[in-house]
Amino acid sequence: SGITKLEEDFWEKHSKNMESWQEKENFFYKVTGPLCRNFILNEFVYHDLDKPFHAIVKLVEDDSATLQIINDYSSPKFNIWGINARNNEQNFALNLLMDPSIEFITLLGQAGTGKTLLALAAGLVQTLDKKLYSEIIMTRATVSVGEDIGFLPGTEEEKMTPWMGALEDNLDVLNKSDDSAGDWGRAATQDLIRTRIKIKSLNFMRGRTFLNKFLIIDEAQNLTPKQMKTLITRAGPGTKIVCCGNIAQIDTPYLTEGSSGLTYVVDRFKGWKHNGNIALVRGERSRLADYAAEAL
């Protein structure tokens, strides 16, 4: 899941010989104890006791681990394109998404947990405000839930448009979050955003190289391990890849939860220092969507 909840007695067992220090704006703790062996690089550890403690594992050596205190994206001070984290998992996901040193991220979770929205918000801030990336590229496996819609007319971008309803919905949410802009401001922002987001089909990825791009692979559970490899090996210098998906919602007939490319990359990338994975748990779309996800 990418997250470990610490036991109440964690500090009693792990604070002997503890070191703490500050580098630039980051606070670090070096703890030693039996749990440290099980920590994975870039995994989040937390407890919400009388004093909440939220950190990311930056180094594991035998029985000791270096933990870095993370930003709190649930506070208005740290909002990302008008979006704030609504739960711990979203906060952890935003910490990964906003960290340029983490180049490959997998976000898992059922419908409505905020996977695509968080990825898009972080992509927009880092592309338009911080200029870390030149553009956002969105792609997804074109698998229909029902009947196939045949050969669509138009350019590659136009053919992909029906598959990208999720992008439109999320952009609506992100545009509404800025109350101060007014209708004109919002329209101008929307045009700017659209020039920076490219929609690409998976079918034409082979042989390409992406330089300084923020690449979002949506519905990644429908990709095979081979397709995943083809996509991820397109990444050139300065590119970040975010894979969003729900393992329980595979639409491809010959893929299972075990053989999906999403499961495969989560497993293979585990422990690499430039990789992060978060399983989002709480649905934040609406109470109707949450109840349907559980009851149906």
DRENGU-111321 format. One record per residue (C-alpha): residue number from 0; residue in three letters; y, z, x. Coordinates in nm, 2 decimals. Example, Ala and Ser with C-alpha at 12.3 -4.5 7.8 and 13.67 -1.06 7.14 Angstrom:
2
[0,'ALA',[-0.45,0.78,1.23]];
[1,'SER',[-0.11,0.71,1.37]];
This chain:
296
[0,'SER',[0.00,0.00,0.00]];
[1,'GLY',[0.23,0.04,0.30]];
[2,'ILE',[0.32,0.39,0.18]];
[3,'THR',[0.18,0.74,0.26]];
[4,'LYS',[0.29,1.05,0.07]];
[5,'LEU',[0.29,1.35,0.31]];
[6,'GLU',[0.12,1.67,0.22]];
[7,'GLU',[0.33,1.98,0.16]];
[8,'ASP',[0.20,2.14,0.48]];
[9,'PHE',[0.28,1.83,0.69]];
[10,'TRP',[0.56,2.00,0.89]];
[11,'GLU',[0.35,2.31,0.96]];
[12,'LYS',[0.08,2.10,1.12]];
[13,'HIS',[0.30,1.84,1.29]];
[14,'SER',[0.63,2.00,1.39]];
[15,'LYS',[0.50,2.17,1.71]];
[16,'ASN',[0.68,2.01,2.01]];
[17,'MET',[0.88,1.79,1.77]];
[18,'GLU',[1.16,1.59,1.92]];
[19,'SER',[1.46,1.44,1.74]];
[20,'TRP',[1.73,1.20,1.86]];
[21,'GLN',[1.99,0.95,1.75]];
[22,'GLU',[2.03,0.59,1.86]];
[23,'LYS',[2.34,0.41,1.72]];
[24,'GLU',[2.32,0.50,1.35]];
[25,'ASN',[1.95,0.57,1.34]];
[26,'PHE',[1.78,0.91,1.34]];
[27,'PHE',[1.43,0.94,1.50]];
[28,'TYR',[1.17,1.22,1.49]];
[29,'LYS',[0.86,1.23,1.72]];
[30,'VAL',[0.59,1.43,1.56]];
[31,'THR',[0.24,1.52,1.68]];
[32,'GLY',[-0.07,1.61,1.48]];
[33,'PRO',[-0.39,1.49,1.32]];
[34,'LEU',[-0.23,1.26,1.05]];
[35,'CYS',[-0.05,1.05,1.31]];
[36,'ARG',[-0.37,0.86,1.41]];
[37,'ASN',[-0.39,0.71,1.06]];
[38,'PHE',[-0.03,0.59,1.05]];
[39,'ILE',[0.03,0.21,1.06]];
[40,'LEU',[0.33,0.05,1.22]];
[41,'ASN',[0.62,-0.01,0.97]];
[42,'GLU',[0.44,0.20,0.71]];
[43,'PHE',[0.66,0.44,0.51]];
[44,'VAL',[0.60,0.81,0.49]];
[45,'TYR',[0.77,1.04,0.25]];
[46,'HIS',[0.78,1.36,0.06]];
[47,'ASP',[1.01,1.46,-0.22]];
[48,'LEU',[1.00,1.84,-0.19]];
[49,'ASP',[1.31,2.06,-0.18]];
[50,'LYS',[1.45,1.84,0.09]];
[51,'PRO',[1.34,1.48,0.05]];
[52,'PHE',[1.22,1.31,0.36]];
[53,'HIS',[1.18,0.92,0.37]];
[54,'ALA',[1.10,0.75,0.70]];
[55,'ILE',[0.93,0.45,0.85]];
[56,'VAL',[0.67,0.46,1.13]];
[57,'LYS',[0.81,0.29,1.44]];
[58,'LEU',[0.55,0.38,1.71]];
[59,'VAL',[0.20,0.53,1.71]];
[60,'GLU',[0.05,0.68,2.03]];
[61,'ASP',[-0.28,0.87,2.01]];
[62,'ASP',[-0.19,1.19,1.81]];
[63,'SER',[0.19,1.14,1.80]];
[64,'ALA',[0.42,0.91,1.60]];
[65,'THR',[0.78,0.81,1.61]];
[66,'LEU',[0.95,0.81,1.26]];
[67,'GLN',[1.28,0.66,1.18]];
[68,'ILE',[1.49,0.78,0.88]];
[69,'ILE',[1.55,0.50,0.64]];
[70,'ASN',[1.86,0.39,0.44]];
[71,'ASP',[1.88,0.51,0.08]];
[72,'TYR',[1.93,0.19,-0.12]];
[73,'SER',[1.92,0.39,-0.45]];
[74,'SER',[2.27,0.52,-0.37]];
[75,'PRO',[2.57,0.30,-0.48]];
[76,'LYS',[2.70,0.31,-0.12]];
[77,'PHE',[2.41,0.08,-0.01]];
[78,'ASN',[2.40,-0.17,-0.30]];
[79,'ILE',[2.25,-0.51,-0.22]];
[80,'TRP',[2.43,-0.78,-0.41]];
[81,'GLY',[2.50,-0.53,-0.69]];
[82,'ILE',[2.14,-0.42,-0.70]];
[83,'ASN',[2.02,-0.07,-0.63]];
[84,'ALA',[1.66,0.06,-0.58]];
[85,'ARG',[1.53,0.22,-0.89]];
[86,'ASN',[1.23,0.39,-0.74]];
[87,'ASN',[1.09,0.49,-0.39]];
[88,'GLU',[0.89,0.17,-0.36]];
[89,'GLN',[1.19,-0.05,-0.42]];
[90,'ASN',[1.39,0.15,-0.17]];
[91,'PHE',[1.11,0.10,0.09]];
[92,'ALA',[1.10,-0.27,0.01]];
[93,'LEU',[1.48,-0.31,0.06]];
[94,'ASN',[1.46,-0.13,0.39]];
[95,'LEU',[1.21,-0.39,0.51]];
[96,'LEU',[1.40,-0.69,0.36]];
[97,'MET',[1.73,-0.59,0.52]];
[98,'ASP',[1.58,-0.53,0.87]];
[99,'PRO',[1.62,-0.85,1.08]];
[100,'SER',[1.35,-0.73,1.32]];
[101,'ILE',[1.08,-0.75,1.05]];
[102,'GLU',[1.00,-1.12,1.01]];
[103,'PHE',[0.71,-1.12,0.77]];
[104,'ILE',[0.70,-0.91,0.45]];
[105,'THR',[0.45,-0.90,0.17]];
[106,'LEU',[0.56,-0.75,-0.17]];
[107,'LEU',[0.27,-0.68,-0.41]];
[108,'GLY',[0.30,-0.55,-0.76]];
[109,'GLN',[0.25,-0.63,-1.13]];
[110,'ALA',[0.49,-0.82,-1.35]];
[111,'GLY',[0.84,-0.67,-1.36]];
[112,'THR',[0.83,-0.45,-1.05]];
[113,'GLY',[1.12,-0.64,-0.90]];
[114,'LYS',[0.95,-0.84,-0.62]];
[115,'THR',[1.14,-1.17,-0.65]];
[116,'LEU',[1.47,-1.00,-0.75]];
[117,'LEU',[1.47,-0.77,-0.44]];
[118,'ALA',[1.38,-1.06,-0.21]];
[119,'LEU',[1.65,-1.28,-0.36]];
[120,'ALA',[1.92,-1.01,-0.35]];
[121,'ALA',[1.84,-0.93,0.02]];
[122,'GLY',[1.83,-1.30,0.10]];
[123,'LEU',[2.17,-1.37,-0.05]];
[124,'VAL',[2.34,-1.08,0.13]];
[125,'GLN',[2.20,-1.18,0.46]];
[126,'THR',[2.27,-1.55,0.41]];
[127,'LEU',[2.61,-1.55,0.25]];
[128,'ASP',[2.77,-1.22,0.38]];
[129,'LYS',[2.60,-1.15,0.71]];
[130,'LYS',[2.52,-1.51,0.80]];
[131,'LEU',[2.19,-1.42,0.96]];
[132,'TYR',[2.02,-1.71,0.79]];
[133,'SER',[2.15,-2.06,0.71]];
[134,'GLU',[1.98,-2.09,0.37]];
[135,'ILE',[1.72,-1.95,0.13]];
[136,'ILE',[1.41,-2.16,0.07]];
[137,'MET',[1.20,-2.08,-0.24]];
[138,'THR',[0.85,-2.22,-0.29]];
[139,'ARG',[0.55,-2.14,-0.49]];
[140,'ALA',[0.20,-2.27,-0.57]];
[141,'THR',[0.24,-2.51,-0.87]];
[142,'VAL',[-0.05,-2.37,-1.07]];
[143,'SER',[0.00,-2.39,-1.45]];
[144,'VAL',[-0.10,-2.10,-1.67]];
[145,'GLY',[-0.19,-2.34,-1.95]];
[146,'GLU',[-0.22,-2.72,-1.95]];
[147,'ASP',[-0.08,-2.91,-1.66]];
[148,'ILE',[0.26,-3.08,-1.73]];
[149,'GLY',[0.17,-3.41,-1.57]];
[150,'PHE',[0.38,-3.61,-1.33]];
[151,'LEU',[0.74,-3.49,-1.37]];
[152,'PRO',[1.02,-3.73,-1.31]];
[153,'GLY',[1.29,-3.68,-1.05]];
[154,'THR',[1.34,-3.57,-0.69]];
[155,'GLU',[1.13,-3.30,-0.52]];
[156,'GLU',[1.38,-3.04,-0.62]];
[157,'GLU',[1.39,-3.16,-0.99]];
[158,'LYS',[1.01,-3.17,-1.01]];
[159,'MET',[0.99,-2.81,-0.89]];
[160,'THR',[1.26,-2.69,-1.14]];
[161,'PRO',[1.02,-2.60,-1.43]];
[162,'TRP',[0.82,-2.39,-1.18]];
[163,'MET',[1.13,-2.20,-1.08]];
[164,'GLY',[1.22,-2.03,-1.41]];
[165,'ALA',[1.18,-1.70,-1.22]];
[166,'LEU',[1.46,-1.80,-0.98]];
[167,'GLU',[1.70,-1.89,-1.27]];
[168,'ASP',[1.62,-1.56,-1.45]];
[169,'ASN',[1.68,-1.36,-1.13]];
[170,'LEU',[2.00,-1.54,-1.05]];
[171,'ASP',[2.13,-1.45,-1.40]];
[172,'VAL',[2.06,-1.08,-1.33]];
[173,'LEU',[2.23,-1.10,-0.99]];
[174,'ASN',[2.53,-1.27,-1.12]];
[175,'LYS',[2.58,-1.02,-1.40]];
[176,'SER',[2.58,-0.74,-1.16]];
[177,'ASP',[2.93,-0.82,-1.04]];
[178,'ASP',[3.16,-0.70,-1.31]];
[179,'SER',[3.49,-0.73,-1.12]];
[180,'ALA',[3.46,-1.11,-1.06]];
[181,'GLY',[3.53,-1.23,-1.42]];
[182,'ASP',[3.39,-1.55,-1.56]];
[183,'TRP',[3.57,-1.79,-1.31]];
[184,'GLY',[3.46,-1.58,-1.02]];
[185,'ARG',[3.10,-1.57,-1.14]];
[186,'ALA',[3.09,-1.94,-1.19]];
[187,'ALA',[3.22,-2.00,-0.84]];
[188,'THR',[2.97,-1.76,-0.70]];
[189,'GLN',[2.69,-1.93,-0.89]];
[190,'ASP',[2.78,-2.27,-0.74]];
[191,'LEU',[2.80,-2.12,-0.39]];
[192,'ILE',[2.46,-1.96,-0.44]];
[193,'ARG',[2.30,-2.28,-0.56]];
[194,'THR',[2.42,-2.47,-0.25]];
[195,'ARG',[2.24,-2.21,-0.04]];
[196,'ILE',[1.91,-2.20,-0.22]];
[197,'LYS',[1.67,-2.49,-0.17]];
[198,'ILE',[1.35,-2.53,-0.38]];
[199,'LYS',[1.07,-2.69,-0.19]];
[200,'SER',[0.72,-2.80,-0.29]];
[201,'LEU',[0.43,-2.65,-0.10]];
[202,'ASN',[0.27,-3.00,-0.09]];
[203,'PHE',[0.52,-3.13,0.17]];
[204,'MET',[0.53,-2.84,0.41]];
[205,'ARG',[0.30,-2.97,0.68]];
[206,'GLY',[0.47,-3.07,1.00]];
[207,'ARG',[0.81,-2.90,0.91]];
[208,'THR',[0.98,-2.63,1.11]];
[209,'PHE',[1.22,-2.38,0.95]];
[210,'LEU',[1.50,-2.26,1.17]];
[211,'ASN',[1.70,-1.95,1.07]];
[212,'LYS',[1.58,-1.97,0.71]];
[213,'PHE',[1.50,-1.69,0.46]];
[214,'LEU',[1.18,-1.82,0.31]];
[215,'ILE',[1.05,-1.67,-0.02]];
[216,'ILE',[0.70,-1.76,-0.12]];
[217,'ASP',[0.66,-1.67,-0.49]];
[218,'GLU',[0.33,-1.62,-0.67]];
[219,'ALA',[0.16,-1.61,-0.33]];
[220,'GLN',[-0.16,-1.48,-0.48]];
[221,'ASN',[-0.24,-1.84,-0.59]];
[222,'LEU',[-0.25,-1.96,-0.23]];
[223,'THR',[-0.57,-1.99,-0.02]];
[224,'PRO',[-0.58,-1.84,0.33]];
[225,'LYS',[-0.55,-2.20,0.48]];
[226,'GLN',[-0.24,-2.27,0.27]];
[227,'MET',[-0.09,-1.94,0.38]];
[228,'LYS',[-0.15,-2.03,0.75]];
[229,'THR',[0.00,-2.38,0.70]];
[230,'LEU',[0.31,-2.22,0.55]];
[231,'ILE',[0.36,-1.92,0.79]];
[232,'THR',[0.32,-2.14,1.10]];
[233,'ARG',[0.62,-2.34,0.98]];
[234,'ALA',[0.85,-2.05,1.09]];
[235,'GLY',[1.08,-2.13,1.38]];
[236,'PRO',[1.31,-1.89,1.56]];
[237,'GLY',[1.52,-1.66,1.34]];
[238,'THR',[1.32,-1.73,1.02]];
[239,'LYS',[1.20,-1.45,0.79]];
[240,'ILE',[0.92,-1.50,0.54]];
[241,'VAL',[0.87,-1.29,0.22]];
[242,'CYS',[0.55,-1.33,0.02]];
[243,'CYS',[0.57,-1.20,-0.34]];
[244,'GLY',[0.26,-1.18,-0.56]];
[245,'ASN',[0.04,-0.99,-0.80]];
[246,'ILE',[-0.33,-0.98,-0.69]];
[247,'ALA',[-0.43,-0.91,-1.05]];
[248,'GLN',[-0.27,-1.23,-1.18]];
[249,'ILE',[-0.45,-1.51,-1.00]];
[250,'ASP',[-0.43,-1.84,-1.19]];
[251,'THR',[-0.63,-2.06,-0.95]];
[252,'PRO',[-0.99,-2.09,-1.08]];
[253,'TYR',[-1.17,-2.07,-0.74]];
[254,'LEU',[-0.97,-1.78,-0.59]];
[255,'THR',[-1.06,-1.41,-0.64]];
[256,'GLU',[-0.87,-1.09,-0.55]];
[257,'GLY',[-1.08,-1.08,-0.23]];
[258,'SER',[-1.04,-1.44,-0.12]];
[259,'SER',[-0.67,-1.49,-0.21]];
[260,'GLY',[-0.44,-1.59,0.08]];
[261,'LEU',[-0.21,-1.29,-0.01]];
[262,'THR',[-0.50,-1.04,0.05]];
[263,'TYR',[-0.58,-1.22,0.37]];
[264,'VAL',[-0.24,-1.20,0.52]];
[265,'VAL',[-0.18,-0.84,0.42]];
[266,'ASP',[-0.50,-0.75,0.61]];
[267,'ARG',[-0.45,-0.98,0.91]];
[268,'PHE',[-0.08,-0.88,0.97]];
[269,'LYS',[-0.14,-0.50,0.93]];
[270,'GLY',[-0.02,-0.31,1.24]];
[271,'TRP',[0.20,-0.59,1.38]];
[272,'LYS',[0.54,-0.45,1.47]];
[273,'HIS',[0.73,-0.73,1.30]];
[274,'ASN',[0.54,-0.71,0.97]];
[275,'GLY',[0.58,-0.49,0.66]];
[276,'ASN',[0.40,-0.45,0.33]];
[277,'ILE',[0.49,-0.27,0.01]];
[278,'ALA',[0.29,-0.23,-0.31]];
[279,'LEU',[0.55,-0.19,-0.59]];
[280,'VAL',[0.41,0.03,-0.87]];
[281,'ARG',[0.67,0.10,-1.14]];
[282,'GLY',[0.77,-0.18,-1.37]];
[283,'GLU',[1.15,-0.19,-1.42]];
[284,'ARG',[1.18,-0.50,-1.64]];
[285,'SER',[1.16,-0.32,-1.98]];
[286,'ARG',[0.95,-0.07,-2.17]];
[287,'LEU',[0.79,-0.35,-2.36]];
[288,'ALA',[0.69,-0.53,-2.05]];
[289,'ASP',[0.56,-0.21,-1.89]];
[290,'TYR',[0.35,-0.12,-2.20]];
[291,'ALA',[0.21,-0.48,-2.22]];
[292,'ALA',[0.11,-0.47,-1.85]];
[293,'GLU',[-0.08,-0.15,-1.91]];
[294,'ALA',[-0.22,-0.20,-2.26]];
[295,'LEU',[-0.32,-0.57,-2.26]];
